[in-house]
């Protein structure tokens, strides 16, 4: 994999920390002083969201318990939508859950800055070349260890392309070509009666309602600052593409998708969309749906389109990490679990279910593409080698406020409530005037 993202693996040292007895808590100092007993029973608590619907957690827990028979992992399951709020309340109340899953870098920054996470710099140093690691750098120290790295690609339905006689997306598709292709597929599908069900429409693509679908990719590919340091002119051509697709009927319109809470998964797995820009986490969902007989879509992936043709695609994404609670009851076990999840064994466990690990090697990549149902063509593999993955949203003290403003103006743009140029100017004005 290319150096700037999923890099080659040196020998992983995930097992270097010997697991031992329950600690008495106390974070960093307790871990350093502990005498470890690998035979002592440990119940390790780990905060997660939507345990049944997020198979990576069970895959990691099963793998860790198999390698450490004395450990029982007890998940602290939280509703996905409530996770950041609930975890914040837990931490404020002195909760002692051992391992805390950092769902977003923004949450991580908040907890690390508040001094609520244990220093795991030595754990990070034991598992070299982890993708997404820079996002967790706090003045040279690390308080979480990334175990997965998602980034955005273009999913496409081979059956629809075949039915309308269009070639599959290439590895150097531009945004102009992407828009033209989506419009052409929509028109051809309608003319040929290519629909998933009577009375339904086959769209050339599906533009999901998240603002990141437009804003984050624009920032990544132009170097624009979503926090507004130089205004939001860099978003203009990307919104023009999104609006053109919508106006041409080549994607389900934002208002319908939003008010009816249309699932991007449903749009793709039922054959209603020929293309779908989405994160690599969707691969695991597709493989599960195929295995369960819930979809028969034959799919592939291609790099995200670019403004100009290139074989060094730029995309956006975000890592996910495990942190050790500063008040953890089982500090040594928590640190060992974080190392295991980020290392070779953890990477293999999540790759086996279609999740992209933060740590990669040629062997892991080969095993990943050997999964039943995975596309193996050159373009699909090229999608896993973008030239650069840019963090989805910059992290800083103003991030949450700015994100709310951008989300509100995104809705205004996509619903047509406010003209594009006016909305972009309003974005800049609001960020300047409302954000402290």
TASULGI-V687081 format. One record per helix or strand of 3 or more residues. SS is the DSSP state (2 for helix, 1 for strand). FROM is the first residue (numbers start at 1). LEN is the number of residues. If there is no record, write none. Layout:
ss = {SS & SS}
from = {FROM & FROM}
len = {LEN & LEN}
//
This chain:
ss = {2 & 1 & 2 & 2 & 1 & 2 & 1 & 2 & 2 & 2 & 1 & 2 & 2 & 2 & 2 & 2 & 2 & 2 & 1 & 2 & 1 & 1 & 2 & 2 & 2 & 2 & 1 & 2 & 2}
from = {27 & 42 & 51 & 55 & 71 & 80 & 99 & 105 & 121 & 133 & 145 & 158 & 175 & 211 & 215 & 233 & 254 & 264 & 275 & 281 & 299 & 314 & 331 & 344 & 362 & 378 & 388 & 399 & 420}
len = {7 & 8 & 3 & 13 & 8 & 13 & 4 & 9 & 6 & 4 & 13 & 7 & 18 & 3 & 8 & 15 & 6 & 6 & 5 & 11 & 5 & 12 & 12 & 8 & 8 & 5 & 4 & 17 & 15}
//
